[in-house]
Amino acid sequence: MVVGQETHPGTGADAVPPEFRDAVATMRAARLRPEVFCEEMPAPQRIAPYASALSADVTVEDTDLGTGRIILLHDPAGNDAWDGTFRCVAYARAEVDIEQAIDPMLAAVGWSWLTEALDAHGASYAAISGTVTRVSTESFGGMSDEGGTAQIEIRASWTPLIPDDAPDLGPLDLAPHVEAWGELLCTAVGLPPVPEGVAVMPSRRGQRGSGR
């Protein structure tokens, strides 16, 4: 899979910092569950000088249950708000039961899905922030028989770090961060966790609508 990359106008491939190219390469190495269909998407061009982005849908039995995206931003000059030169920006949306949507603990639980996934995958991070939004819809009149629907939306950003116990100061490894984002998507749609000791098969990336 090729991860989409964007740079500001006037910069070329040769101008892309090697640390950014190396970090993007580690994104490609992420292993996601087969229910996660992951593809490249255009990255934003005005937030940072360099960016790469992935989008994903969680699909079970040809039914889309959730969707999301993760964006890697890089500013070689650094960014005070990030407390670093890299930043991950993630989004996840999933259908939930109406009963879940009215649970006052849903937002806190939704946020814990992200932080626990990052910790479980060994993704070191700092300066994490974000929001959890619950959206519910009720139908009336001629549409009243359609019932209500509810969704949860999780938006977050954090600064990825090289772990303190890393054997050397090699490239920033984004694979654990992408894998944690994939787990967030699966948890949000209600998929059971992969049993401990069971290998995760690679995601069928880029297959939807591409003929590959």
C-alpha positions as CSV (number, residue, x, y, z in Angstrom):
1,M,0.0,0.0,0.0
2,V,1.2,3.5,-0.8
3,V,0.5,6.1,1.9
4,G,-0.6,9.4,0.4
5,Q,1.9,12.2,1.0
6,E,1.4,15.9,0.6
7,T,3.9,18.8,0.8
8,H,3.5,22.5,0.4
9,P,3.7,23.8,-3.2
10,G,7.2,24.5,-4.3
11,T,8.7,21.4,-2.5
12,G,9.6,18.3,-4.4
13,A,10.2,14.7,-3.5
14,D,13.9,15.4,-3.0
15,A,13.0,18.1,-0.5
16,V,11.0,15.7,1.8
17,P,13.0,15.3,5.0
18,P,14.3,11.7,5.4
19,E,12.9,11.5,8.9
20,F,9.4,12.1,7.4
21,R,9.9,9.5,4.7
22,D,11.1,7.0,7.3
23,A,8.1,7.7,9.5
24,V,5.7,7.2,6.6
25,A,7.4,3.9,5.8
26,T,6.7,2.6,9.3
27,M,3.0,3.5,8.7
28,R,3.0,1.1,5.8
29,A,4.3,-1.7,8.1
30,A,1.3,-1.5,10.4
31,R,-0.7,-4.7,10.7
32,L,-4.5,-4.2,10.9
33,R,-7.3,-6.7,11.4
34,P,-8.8,-8.1,8.2
35,E,-12.1,-6.3,9.0
36,V,-10.3,-3.0,8.5
37,F,-10.2,-1.9,4.8
38,C,-7.4,0.7,4.8
39,E,-6.6,3.0,1.9
40,E,-4.6,6.1,1.2
41,M,-6.4,9.5,1.2
42,P,-5.4,13.0,0.3
43,A,-3.6,14.6,3.2
44,P,-4.2,18.2,4.3
45,Q,-1.8,20.7,2.8
46,R,-2.1,23.8,5.1
47,I,-1.8,22.4,8.6
48,A,1.9,21.4,8.3
49,P,4.6,21.4,5.6
50,Y,4.4,17.6,5.3
51,A,1.5,15.2,5.8
52,S,0.4,11.6,5.1
53,A,-3.0,10.2,5.6
54,L,-4.9,6.9,5.7
55,S,-8.6,6.2,5.8
56,A,-10.3,3.0,6.8
57,D,-13.7,1.4,7.0
58,V,-14.6,-1.5,9.3
59,T,-16.6,-4.0,7.3
60,V,-18.2,-7.2,8.5
61,E,-20.2,-9.4,6.1
62,D,-20.2,-6.6,3.5
63,T,-21.7,-4.1,6.0
64,D,-19.8,-0.9,6.9
65,L,-19.9,-0.5,10.7
66,G,-17.5,2.3,11.2
67,T,-15.0,4.6,9.5
68,G,-12.0,6.7,10.4
69,R,-8.8,8.4,9.3
70,I,-5.4,9.0,10.7
71,I,-3.1,11.8,9.6
72,L,0.6,12.2,10.2
73,L,1.8,15.8,10.3
74,H,5.4,17.0,10.3
75,D,7.0,20.4,10.7
76,P,10.8,20.3,10.8
77,A,10.8,23.6,12.6
78,G,8.8,22.2,15.4
79,N,5.4,23.3,16.8
80,D,5.0,24.6,20.3
81,A,1.4,23.3,20.5
82,W,2.7,19.8,19.6
83,D,5.7,19.9,21.8
84,G,7.6,18.2,18.9
85,T,8.0,18.0,15.2
86,F,5.4,15.3,14.5
87,R,1.7,15.0,15.3
88,C,-0.9,12.3,14.8
89,V,-4.5,13.4,14.2
90,A,-7.1,10.6,14.3
91,Y,-10.8,10.3,13.8
92,A,-13.2,7.4,14.3
93,R,-17.0,7.1,13.9
94,A,-19.2,4.1,14.6
95,E,-22.8,3.2,15.0
96,V,-23.9,2.5,18.6
97,D,-27.1,1.4,20.3
98,I,-29.5,4.1,21.4
99,E,-29.1,2.8,24.9
100,Q,-25.4,3.4,24.7
101,A,-25.8,6.9,23.4
102,I,-27.8,8.0,26.4
103,D,-25.3,6.5,28.8
104,P,-23.5,9.4,30.6
105,M,-20.3,7.3,30.7
106,L,-20.1,6.7,27.0
107,A,-17.8,9.7,26.3
108,A,-15.3,8.7,29.0
109,V,-15.4,5.1,27.9
110,G,-14.9,6.1,24.2
111,W,-11.8,8.1,25.2
112,S,-10.4,5.2,27.1
113,W,-10.7,3.0,24.0
114,L,-8.1,5.2,22.4
115,T,-5.7,5.6,25.3
116,E,-5.9,1.9,26.2
117,A,-5.2,0.9,22.6
118,L,-2.2,3.2,22.4
119,D,-0.8,1.8,25.6
120,A,-1.6,-1.8,24.6
121,H,0.4,-1.4,21.3
122,G,3.3,0.2,23.0
123,A,2.8,3.6,21.3
124,S,4.7,6.3,23.2
125,Y,3.0,9.7,23.0
126,A,2.6,13.1,24.7
127,A,0.3,16.1,24.6
128,I,-2.8,14.0,23.8
129,S,-6.1,15.9,23.5
130,G,-9.5,15.4,21.8
131,T,-13.2,15.1,22.0
132,V,-15.9,12.4,22.0
133,T,-19.3,13.3,20.5
134,R,-22.5,11.4,20.8
135,V,-25.0,11.9,18.0
136,S,-28.6,10.5,18.1
137,T,-31.3,10.8,15.5
138,E,-35.1,10.1,16.0
139,S,-37.6,9.8,13.1
140,F,-41.1,11.2,13.2
141,G,-44.3,11.2,11.0
142,G,-44.0,9.1,7.9
143,M,-40.5,8.1,8.9
144,S,-41.3,7.1,12.5
145,D,-41.2,3.4,11.7
146,E,-37.5,3.7,10.8
147,G,-36.6,4.0,14.5
148,G,-33.7,5.9,15.9
149,T,-30.0,5.8,15.2
150,A,-26.9,6.8,17.2
151,Q,-23.2,7.3,16.6
152,I,-20.1,8.0,18.5
153,E,-17.3,10.2,17.1
154,I,-13.9,10.3,18.5
155,R,-11.4,13.0,17.4
156,A,-7.9,13.1,18.9
157,S,-4.4,14.3,18.3
158,W,-1.1,13.4,20.1
159,T,2.6,13.7,19.6
160,P,4.2,10.4,18.8
161,L,7.5,9.7,20.6
162,I,10.4,7.3,20.3
163,P,10.1,5.0,23.4
164,D,12.6,5.5,26.1
165,D,13.6,1.8,25.9
166,A,14.2,1.9,22.1
167,P,17.5,0.2,21.3
168,D,18.7,3.2,19.3
169,L,17.6,6.6,18.0
170,G,16.3,5.2,14.7
171,P,13.3,6.5,12.8
172,L,10.1,7.3,14.6
173,D,8.0,4.1,14.4
174,L,4.4,5.0,13.6
175,A,3.2,1.4,13.2
176,P,2.0,1.0,16.8
177,H,0.1,4.3,16.5
178,V,-1.7,3.2,13.3
179,E,-2.4,-0.2,14.8
180,A,-3.9,1.4,17.9
181,W,-6.1,3.6,15.7
182,G,-7.2,0.4,13.9
183,E,-8.0,-1.2,17.3
184,L,-10.0,1.9,18.3
185,L,-12.2,1.5,15.1
186,C,-12.8,-2.2,15.9
187,T,-13.6,-1.5,19.5
188,A,-16.0,1.3,18.7
189,V,-18.0,-0.9,16.3
190,G,-18.2,-3.6,19.0
191,L,-15.8,-6.3,17.5
192,P,-14.4,-8.5,20.3
193,P,-10.7,-8.2,20.9
194,V,-8.3,-10.6,19.3
195,P,-7.5,-13.3,21.8
196,E,-4.0,-13.1,23.3
197,G,-1.5,-15.2,21.4
198,V,-3.5,-15.1,18.1
199,A,-1.7,-13.4,15.3
200,V,-3.4,-10.5,13.5
201,M,-3.7,-11.1,9.8
202,P,-2.8,-8.1,7.6
203,S,-5.6,-5.8,6.5
204,R,-6.9,-6.2,2.9
205,R,-5.7,-2.7,2.1
206,G,-6.8,-0.8,-0.9
207,Q,-9.0,-3.6,-2.3
208,R,-12.3,-1.8,-2.3
209,G,-13.2,-0.5,-5.7
210,S,-9.6,-0.8,-6.9
211,G,-9.8,-4.3,-8.5
212,R,-6.7,-5.4,-6.7
